[in-house]
Amino acid sequence: MSSLLASALLSVALIAAPAPPVAASAAPDAQASYLMVDLGTLGGDDSYANAMNDRGDVIGRAQDASGVYQGFLWQRGRMINLGAFNPIDVNDRGEVVGARDDGSGAYVWHRGIFRPLGGRYIRPVAINNRGQVLGQAAAGPVLWTDGRTQPLPLDDVSDVNDRGQVSGGVSLSPDGFHAALWHGRRTTDLGAGPFNRSNTYGLNDSGWVIGWQFSPDQYPRGILWRHGRALDIGTLGGNTTEPLAINNRGEILAKSHNTSNYARPALWRNGVMHDLSLAGISTEGEVVDLDDRGGIAATIRLVPGSAHAVVYRPR
């Protein structure tokens, strides 16, 4: 779940001067192979995935027979039409948080019923298995718990886990921005490394946080913060890695550059970065999320001009 600030800083970093590659790729025989499941559409040509929960349910958008995009929840092999709704996150109970297309604000959908979070200018970010919703309101980040709204002492937020921990970032005077972890009444500055810039993308239920900070050569690198330490998760031999999601097994789904500086889908596991394109995952599209069983949600181009949401399941 990347922030606008993080995306902007990453774009700037990608035009920096070349740096020597750091190799961390694995051999093809170290990979698991995957079975691809095409999630289909709602009757139209295209669909795309936004997120998945730890049970393998997927949310996204799909075209109906008239070509209009509708929200969907793919559950137990069936695509459920959520209507004019943009789903952002889904928990293991099947509760989906997102925003209505009519601009009326953020809602939680569950079993056909939409529950408003209140306010037109709310951007939902994540929902945990306790039903807590993390989002951005006009006055800043907030956490909704049982109908109560709690302002958060953060300037950006990316995820909330089942313990109520929130990953995000804080702006520091005069020109710094640091990844941070909030829990209860305490905000922990996770540090930033070179150039005083870092931010988060998500976290798991153990409180392991993923995000990025710059390398000394001004390239954005994937970072895992755990046990109070920042670990650079490496690359596939190129200069940059962008973490996308982390599951409760500590596996990190990422997009990483190889020695030819091409971005490839990647999985970091037990200190090793694996090139998922060697395990059958298409480079014609984007991986977006993974579950606790190692399943991966993605959007791929099956044929030119058409894209479908898919799930890759480890064989």
N, C-alpha and C positions, 0 to 999 in steps of 0.2 A: 504494500500500500504506500507508494511514494508520495512525498509532498511536492507542491509546486516549487518550493525553494530548492529542494534536493534536485529536481529535474533540471532547473535552470542552471544550478552550479555544475551538474554533470555535463550539460551541453557545452559550457565554457571549458571544462577540463578536457574534453575530447579533442580540442584543437591545440593542446599544448605540445611542446616539443617531444620527439620520440625518446623512449627510455628503454634500456635493455630488458628483454622479456624475462619473466620469472616462471620457470617451468613447474607445473604441478599436475600434469595430466596423467591419466592412468591408461594402461593397455586395454585394447578392446575386450580381451578375455576376462577383464576384471569387472565387466558390466553385467547387469541383469538384462535380459531381453524383455520387451514389452509387447503386450497385445493391445491394439488400438480399437476403441469403441467409438463409432461415429454417433453423436447424440442427435443428429438430424436437425430439423427445423420445425416451425409451426405451420408448415405448408408452403413456405416461400423458398427462396434460394439460399439464404445465408443465415448463419448463427455465429455467435461468439461467446466465449466463456469469460466471466469476471472473477469467480472465486469458487472454492469448494470447501466443504467441512471435513472433519476427520473421519466421517463415515463414507465419504465418496460422493455425497450429493453435490451437484453443480448448479450454479446460478449464472445467468447471462441474459443476452438478448437474442431474439430470433425473428425472422420475417414470417408473417402469416401469408395466406394465399393472395392477399391483395398487395403484398409488398411492404406492409407497415411493420415496423419493429415493435415487438412486445417483450416484456420481461418473461423469463421462464425459470422454473425450478425443475431440474432433472433428478428424479428420485426413483430408485428401484426400477430402472430401465424405462421410465415414462417421463415425457416432457409435459409439465404442467404450465398452462398459460396464466401468467400473472397480470396480463393486461398492460395498460399504458403506464408502465412502472420500470424504473431502472434499478435493478437489484445490485447492492454493493457488497453485502456479506451475508453468510448463512451460518447458523450454529448447528450443533448436532441434534437439536430438537426440531429442526426444520423451520425455525423462525428466520425470516428474511428481512433485512433492513435495507432500505433504499429510498428513492425519491420519486414522486409522481411526475409524469410528463406534463401535467397541467400547471406546474409551478406552485402547487399548494403546500409543498414542504416535504418533510421526511416522515416515513411510516415504517411500521413493522408489520409484515404480512405473516399470518399463520393460519393454515387450514381454511383459506378462503376469506379471512377477515383482515381488514387493514386497520391498524391502530395508529393514530397520528401521534407524533412526538411533540407537536406544537411549534408554531412559527414557520413562516414562509422561507426564511433565510437560514435554514439549517442544512448543513452538508453532513450526512451520516458517513462514518468511517468504518466501524466494525461493531460486531455483536458477539458476546461470549455466551457460554452455555448456561449462565445464570440469568440471561436475558438483559444484562447491562448493555447499554448502547453508548458507544463513543462517537462524538461528532464535533463539528465546528459550528458554533452559533455566531451571531453578529458580534458579540462581545468577546469571543474567544472560545477555546476548547471547553467542552463540557462532557460529563458522564451522567447518563440517565439511569437511575436505579429505582425500580418500583414506583415510577411516576415522579420521583424527585430529581431535580436538576442540580448537579454539583459542578460549579466552575473549577477548572483545573489550572494550577500555576505553571502552565506550559504555553509556548507560543505555536507549537505544531504538535499534532498527534498522529499516530500511525496504526496502533493496535491495542486491544485490551485482552488479557487472558482470564482464565477462570478464577484466579486468585484476586482479580481486580487490579492487577498491575497494568500500568499504561506506559507504552513506549511513545516517545515523542522527541521534542527538541526545545531548547531554550535559547533566546537571543541574549548575547552578552555584550555589554558596552566596551569599546566603541564599535567594534566590527566583527565580533565573533558569533558563531552559532554552534551549539554543542548538542550532541545526542544526549538524551536524558531518560530516566526511568522514574515514574511516579508511583507511589503506593501509600495509601493512607494519607498522612500529613507530610510525608517526606518525599523530596525530589532529589534524586541522585544524578549529579553531573557525570556522564560517562566519558568525558574528555573528547579531544578532537584531533590530536596529533598535529602534523604540519599544516600550516596555513590557517589554523584556528577555525576549521570548518568540519562539521560532521552532522549526520542526521540518521534517523532510524527508519526501517521499513516494516518491522513487525517483531513479535516475540512468541515464545511457546509457554506452556504452563509451568515450566521450571524457572521461568524468568530469564532465559537466554534470549538476548536481543540481537537482531541483525540490522545492519545499516551500512554506512559508508563513511570514509574519510579519505583525504588526499594522501598519496604517496609523496615522498620528498621530490619526485619528478613531476608533481602536480597532476597525477592521474588518479581518478576515483577508484578506490579499492574496496572490496567487500570486507566487512568487519563483523566478527562475532564477539559480543561482550558477554562473558560468563565469569562468575566467581570474582568479579571486580577487575577482570583483565580484558584487554582488547586484543583479539587475535585476527591477523590478516589471513583470510582463507585462501589466498593465492589466486592463480588464474590457470587457464589452459595453455599458457606459454606466451600470451600477449601482455598487454599493459593494464587492462581493466576487467573488473568483475562487478556485476550488479546483482546482489542478492534479491530474491523475489519473495520467498516464503521459507518458514522453518516449521517442522513438525515436532511432535513430542518425543520422537526418537533422536532428535538433534540433527536430522538431515536437512540440508539447505538446498533449495531449488534456486538456480541462478542463471544468469546470462553472462557468459565469459568469453573473452577474446582469445583465439588460438595464436600460434606463432605466425600465421599469415594475416593476423589482425582481423579475422572474421569472427563475428559473434556466433556462439554456439550454445544450445541448451546444455546446462551442466548441473551436476548433483555433487555437493560436498558431503562426504561421509567419512567419519573417523580420520579426519586430517587429510583426506585425498580428494582432489577435484576430478570428477569423472566427466568425460565428454559423452553426453547422452545421444548425440547424433550417431555414435558408433554402436548404440544399442537399439537403433531403429526409430528414434524420435525425430520427426521431420524438422528440418531447418527452414521450411517454407511456412513460417508462422511464428507464434509466440507461446511459450509455456507461461502459465500464470499462477498456479498454486499446486500444493501437494497435500495428501492426507497422511494419517498415521500408519497406513499400510503400504505406503510407497507409491500409491496411485498419483498420477499427474494430470491436471486439467490443462488444456491448451486450446488454441485456435489455429487451425492450419488451412492452407489453400489446397484443396483437393484437386481442383482444376483451375486454370487461369480465369480470374474474374469471380470466383466463388470460394467462400470460406465457411468452414463448419467448426463448431465446438466439438471437442473430442476428449476422451479420457484414455490415458495410457495406463494399463495395469501390468505390474510385474508378473511375468510368467512363473 
